[in-house]
Amino acid sequence: MRWSAGWYGGTGHDRRPAGGRAVPGLDTTWTCDWPAGRVRCVGGGPAALAVIGECGADERRLHDALPVVRAKGWRALTRWPGSYLTLARSGPDLAVIGDLAGQHPIYWRADAAGTWWASAASALAALDGAPVDVTALAARLAFGQSDVLAEHSLFRTVRRVPPGHLLLIGPDGVRVERYEPAAYPPAGLRQQAPVVRAALAEAVAARLDDRPVSADFAGLDSTTLACLAAQHTEVAAVTFADARLRDDDLAYAVRTAATVPGLDHLTVPGAEDTVYYAGLDDLGRLPVTDAPNPYAVTASIKRTVLAAVAERTTEPGVHFTGAAGDAVLSAPSSYLADLLREGQRRRAWQHALVHARLRHSSAFAVLARAKPASRTDLATAWRQTAAELRRPARDWVPQAQRPVAWTPLLASADWMTADVRHHLAEALETAAGELTDAPGRLADWSDRQDLVRVGTNTAGWRELALADHGIELAAPFLDNEVIRACLAVPADQRGAPGRYKPLLEAAFTGSGVLPPFVLARTTKGGFNALAYAGLRGHAPVLRDLLGAPSRLAALGLVTEEPVHAALERAAAGQPTAQGALHLVVAAEVWLRQLAQAPVRWWEEVNGRVAAV
């Protein structure tokens, strides 16, 4: 697994990352498994700057940023195209800066001798065998929002730096500082469209060199990236076409490939085992990740696509995915709560009418779902959720039928023991009391949480691509500058009903990048058929994973009866809590991997003992 780490303190540390390579210009800083070309450092002594990952700044731009480092203008060091970790030393102070989407997370722990930081929480936990933090894992499963218990990692004694914040270490100690505003000044969709187009074009170009290029080629988001890349080089454009999906992805892909030069279209057919939950009877085939990896559930599908790419290209290359396109280019209808809160009732009613028509519902019902969230703020909402956790578990109903919430309580919360729910309620109340700089709009909060969720998940997919084929996964919609460009447009404009992704349409109409028929598309494929096929076909494996002997059950994070009921509904072809099942299966796989496949994270220094 790729990761980075560093030590700040005296010379008495007794270990370093196993197989780690020192970062030039920065003492006691290492990278593991990162290619040398993806680790660059300029300066030295009192002013040094390093970037680790896919950074679009060339050597000159990095050197030109050294005065910014000296002035401690940290945010400016996150504004180059690409996705990367930034390390900046200004005098005695070291700033460790992750990205906005959690693809380059930062964790830390300190003692009297100094501070360790790393991009892998598991590595810091291995320093002394710190166990899993059950309450933090419960929060991950119950809410699906990483920033609810913002500075809690999944391990006790290991602290997390929330995205949009940096770790600043100096002679006076360690502190976590915000570098990104909780919300952006609003910009109109038309005004921001060329900014979005430029940010995406730069994000794609930052990944292009002499490596072969491939891309997912299905929905509007992935098609946009493939077409942008095709302006520079030939692209192996891959469409996964399983007859069970019954969507129009393949029809659009064939037509687009025939229209846009540079696209070499490849159709990958589905098979009996290209379904969700396949292969979970052999966890040794899955790469170890630093957090629960939802792509463990869909690994057979992803592996089929990546294997086809590997056969088509002469060497490992870069593969583009449209992950997070939905999160930044559109918005869920929960923004209606913000319109109601701000007194924009006429606009809320107009939007609700269209949303209702699309859902075969009524505008009154749509607004009724949004109204409770319009009357509260984030801290109050957390206290209300804590009270809900202290009550008996709820019967399952689809999440779309529950009221809009700042932090929705997922079905997985109702599968936990009363004791775990009680501890989670206490932690949530504490977090509510400590909350600072909370956004005033629900959309600003939920947009960031969706991005961190997708970013964390995509990191797991990246490990799968690297482990199997050495392919670099690129997700430009998760880049800092793309996020900033898109989220500056208010949610009620990005998610306006009646138009499909109006921001992307405005950004690329007349640009010559995308054919007009692509921008006019109003459909989107989905994988429900493969999810249900997997739930039915692999029910025995799932019952074993989540039954009484499971590690989640031992921690009180699932109980057998409601999980069994959810699986029975799926086997009968009835609606079930798919998202919750996905989350808990990924968590169970992760816990088993921690126990069964320990990683050698550290090696000895000066003959002292190494950590595993």
Stockholm file with secondary structure:
# STOCKHOLM 1.0

chainA/1-612         MRWSAGWYGGTGHDRRPAGGRAVPGLDTTWTCDWPAGRVRCVGGGPAALAVIGECGADERRLHDALPVVRAKGWRALTRWPGSYLTLARSGPDLAVIGDLAGQHPIYWRADAAGTWWASAASALAALDGAPVDVTALAARLAFGQSDVLAEHSLFRTVRRVPPGHLLLIGPDGVRVERYEPAAYPPAGLRQQAPVVRAALAEAVAARLDDRPVSADFAGLDSTTLACLAAQHTEVAAVTFADARLRDDDLAYAVRTAATVPGLDHLTVPGAEDTVYYAGLDDLGRLPVTDAPNPYAVTASIKRTVLAAVAERTTEPGVHFTGAAGDAVLSAPSSYLADLLREGQRRRAWQHALVHARLRHSSAFAVLARAKPASRTDLATAWRQTAAELRRPARDWVPQAQRPVAWTPLLASADWMTADVRHHLAEALETAAGELTDAPGRLADWSDRQDLVRVGTNTAGWRELALADHGIELAAPFLDNEVIRACLAVPADQRGAPGRYKPLLEAAFTGSGVLPPFVLARTTKGGFNALAYAGLRGHAPVLRDLLGAPSRLAALGLVTEEPVHAALERAAAGQPTAQGALHLVVAAEVWLRQLAQAPVRWWEEVNGRVAAV
#=GR chainA/1-612 SS CCEEEEEEECSCCCEEETTCEECTTSTTEEEESCCGGGEEEEEETTEEEEEEEEECCCHHHHHHTHHHHHTTCGGGGGCSSEEEEEEEEETTEEEEECCSSSSSCEEEEEETTEEEEESCHHHHHHTTTCCBCHHHHHHHHHHCCTTTTTTBCSBTTCEEECTTEEEEEETTEEEEEECSCSSCCCCCHHHHHHHHHHHHHHHHHTTCSSSCEEEECSSHHHHHHHHHHHTTSCEEEEEEECTTTCCSHHHHHHHHHHHSTTEEEEEEECCTTCSTTTTTTCGGGSCCCSSCCGGGTTHHHHHHHHHHHHHHSSSCCEEECCTTHHHHHCCCTTHHHHHHHTTCHHHHHHHHHHHHHHHTSCHHHHHHHHHHHHTCCHHHHHHHHHHHHHSCCCCCCCGGGSCCCSSCCCGGGGGSCHHHHHHHHHHHHHHHHHCCSCCSSHHHHHHHHHHHHHHHHHHHHHHHHHHHHCCEEECGGGSHHHHHHHHTSCHHHHTCTTSSSHHHHHHHTTSSSSCHHHHTCCCCCCCHHHHHHHHHHTHHHHHHHHSTTSHHHHTTSCCHHHHHHHHHHHHTTCCCCHHHHHHHHHHHHHHHHHHHSCCCCEEESTTCCCCC
#=GC SS_cons         CCEEEEEEECSCCCEEETTCEECTTSTTEEEESCCGGGEEEEEETTEEEEEEEEECCCHHHHHHTHHHHHTTCGGGGGCSSEEEEEEEEETTEEEEECCSSSSSCEEEEEETTEEEEESCHHHHHHTTTCCBCHHHHHHHHHHCCTTTTTTBCSBTTCEEECTTEEEEEETTEEEEEECSCSSCCCCCHHHHHHHHHHHHHHHHHTTCSSSCEEEECSSHHHHHHHHHHHTTSCEEEEEEECTTTCCSHHHHHHHHHHHSTTEEEEEEECCTTCSTTTTTTCGGGSCCCSSCCGGGTTHHHHHHHHHHHHHHSSSCCEEECCTTHHHHHCCCTTHHHHHHHTTCHHHHHHHHHHHHHHHTSCHHHHHHHHHHHHTCCHHHHHHHHHHHHHSCCCCCCCGGGSCCCSSCCCGGGGGSCHHHHHHHHHHHHHHHHHCCSCCSSHHHHHHHHHHHHHHHHHHHHHHHHHHHHCCEEECGGGSHHHHHHHHTSCHHHHTCTTSSSHHHHHHHTTSSSSCHHHHTCCCCCCCHHHHHHHHHHTHHHHHHHHSTTSHHHHTTSCCHHHHHHHHHHHHTTCCCCHHHHHHHHHHHHHHHHHHHSCCCCEEESTTCCCCC
//
